[in-house]
Amino acid sequence: MTTADALDRVIETITVDCYNEDEEYTAFLTVIEDEVALPAPASLVGTPVTVVQLDYADPARGLVAVCRGPDGTGEVAFGDVAFPADTLAAWLHAAYRHHLGLRPFPATRDPIGPGRRIDSPQMDRGGAAPSLLVDGAFIVRQAAPSWTGRPW
């Protein structure tokens, strides 16, 4: 499986129940906020920065990172920030850039190892749900089927 295929699977996991672009951005924001501890070290055009907050307002702007750098604090497009390649932040960021049609920045595939749980925000609708192994690293909850009558 290529890195692009692996990123496609991550994107599919994150956006599985999204019906429009707004929901896709919100899903990415939710997963990144849930899985990446902020503040997080990063770089912006080669300059070390610290990502202190993420935000989303509309599809025209996409996800926004509030970064603290040597010259102060400001907002930048999340896609322009680069994280250390061996982190989960870099892997999720690579999926985000791939989703936007941009070339992903370097990221280690499977940085979290097998069995680590990442839940798509669109998948948890309450109640118990079975697990599904995705690409050997991401275990997500699938909504349990709800039968209203006989299953046949």
TORSE-106894 format. One line per field, with one value per residue (C-alpha): x, y, z; residue in one letter; residue number from 1. Coordinates in Angstrom, 3 decimals, m for minus. Layout:
TORSE-106894
xx <- c(X:...)
yy <- c(Y:...)
zz <- c(Z:...)
r <- c(a:...)
k <- c(NUM:...)
END
This chain:
TORSE-106894
xx <- c(0.000:1.391:1.489:m1.236:m3.439:m2.794:m3.653:m6.833:m7.858:m7.216:m9.268:m12.072:m12.057:m12.235:m14.860:m16.956:m20.312:m19.678:m22.208:m20.454:m17.189:m18.103:m18.573:m15.279:m13.327:m15.118:m14.316:m10.622:m10.573:m12.230:m9.888:m6.771:m7.869:m8.673:m5.434:m2.756:m1.720:m1.464:0.742:2.732:6.112:6.036:7.654:6.387:8.524:11.490:10.982:10.282:6.819:4.456:0.894:m1.211:m4.734:m6.712:m9.862:m12.294:m14.664:m15.517:m14.471:m12.873:m10.254:m10.031:m8.446:m6.446:m3.519:m2.715:1.083:3.493:6.862:9.918:8.101:4.799:1.546:m0.651:m3.033:m1.867:m3.435:m3.089:m1.910:1.180:2.463:4.860:5.147:8.057:7.768:7.654:4.559:0.862:0.385:2.487:0.513:m2.885:m1.520:m0.339:m3.865:m5.319:m2.977:m3.668:m7.405:m6.899:m5.047:m1.698:1.498:1.822:4.809:7.032:5.301:6.064:3.411:1.868:3.576:1.362:1.790:m0.793:m3.739:m3.855:m7.418:m8.515:m12.230:m13.889:m16.154:m18.791:m18.981:m19.960:m23.700:m24.070:m24.358:m21.896:m20.104:m17.772:m14.208:m12.700:m8.961:m7.934:m4.485:m2.988:m2.938:m6.251:m9.001:m12.268:m15.768:m18.403:m21.997:m23.781:m26.556:m29.992:m32.582:m36.144:m37.528:m36.335:m32.906:m34.160)
yy <- c(0.000:3.417:6.378:8.017:4.938:4.994:8.705:8.040:5.484:7.984:10.611:8.109:7.244:10.890:11.987:8.809:10.410:13.930:15.304:18.500:20.405:22.180:18.857:17.541:20.490:20.138:16.409:17.050:19.782:17.524:14.571:16.763:18.566:15.241:13.503:16.216:17.787:21.553:23.496:21.484:22.214:22.904:25.051:27.646:28.310:26.843:28.980:27.143:27.941:26.529:25.727:26.863:26.607:25.419:26.947:26.691:29.367:28.572:26.394:29.301:29.624:26.031:25.116:27.858:27.405:30.024:29.952:31.543:32.311:34.474:37.581:37.119:35.205:35.016:32.951:30.975:28.358:24.992:23.440:25.697:24.473:21.499:19.144:16.850:13.882:11.179:12.526:11.811:15.530:15.155:12.089:13.770:16.954:14.893:13.471:16.988:18.297:15.218:15.832:19.402:18.110:19.390:17.370:16.163:17.281:14.420:12.188:8.764:6.268:4.578:6.861:5.609:1.862:m0.901:m0.857:2.911:4.194:7.184:7.819:9.684:12.356:11.478:7.839:8.022:8.511:7.063:3.539:0.706:0.131:m2.576:m1.734:m1.874:m2.106:0.295:m0.023:m1.714:1.458:3.221:1.513:3.357:2.771:2.003:2.827:m0.357:m1.356:m0.640:m3.089:m1.896:m5.304:m8.594:m8.463:m10.200)
zz <- c(0.000:m0.945:1.393:m0.711:m0.237:3.514:3.673:1.667:4.305:7.101:5.258:4.683:8.384:9.445:6.909:6.727:7.549:6.258:3.818:2.765:2.870:6.102:7.900:6.500:7.905:11.227:11.329:10.665:13.318:15.884:15.306:15.329:18.505:20.183:19.174:19.134:22.421:22.065:22.283:19.727:18.136:14.408:11.765:9.338:6.258:8.141:11.260:14.521:15.900:18.467:17.413:20.363:18.949:15.922:14.508:11.627:10.344:6.728:3.762:1.897:4.617:5.832:9.140:10.834:13.224:15.833:16.057:18.493:16.945:17.507:16.263:18.076:17.677:14.592:12.491:9.476:7.243:9.001:5.755:5.764:9.139:9.280:12.264:13.173:10.774:13.461:15.222:14.996:14.294:11.116:9.976:10.482:8.870:5.878:5.543:5.716:2.989:0.835:1.288:0.029:m3.036:m1.759:m1.518:2.079:4.127:5.363:7.894:9.268:8.301:11.332:13.896:16.704:16.284:16.091:18.432:19.101:19.030:16.968:16.753:13.937:15.416:12.843:13.924:17.582:17.690:21.167:22.434:22.197:18.946:17.667:16.607:13.146:12.460:9.708:8.152:11.209:13.289:13.508:15.453:15.084:16.312:13.753:14.484:15.492:13.090:14.403:13.156:13.241:12.447:11.119:9.502:6.355)
r <- c(m:t:t:a:d:a:l:d:r:v:i:e:t:i:t:v:d:c:y:n:e:d:e:e:y:t:a:f:l:t:v:i:e:d:e:v:a:l:p:a:p:a:s:l:v:g:t:p:v:t:v:v:q:l:d:y:a:d:p:a:r:g:l:v:a:v:c:r:g:p:d:g:t:g:e:v:a:f:g:d:v:a:f:p:a:d:t:l:a:a:w:l:h:a:a:y:r:h:h:l:g:l:r:p:f:p:a:t:r:d:p:i:g:p:g:r:r:i:d:s:p:q:m:d:r:g:g:a:a:p:s:l:l:v:d:g:a:f:i:v:r:q:a:a:p:s:w:t:g:r:p:w)
k <- c(1:2:3:4:5:6:7:8:9:10:11:12:13:14:15:16:17:18:19:20:21:22:23:24:25:26:27:28:29:30:31:32:33:34:35:36:37:38:39:40:41:42:43:44:45:46:47:48:49:50:51:52:53:54:55:56:57:58:59:60:61:62:63:64:65:66:67:68:69:70:71:72:73:74:75:76:77:78:79:80:81:82:83:84:85:86:87:88:89:90:91:92:93:94:95:96:97:98:99:100:101:102:103:104:105:106:107:108:109:110:111:112:113:114:115:116:117:118:119:120:121:122:123:124:125:126:127:128:129:130:131:132:133:134:135:136:137:138:139:140:141:142:143:144:145:146:147:148:149:150:151:152)
END
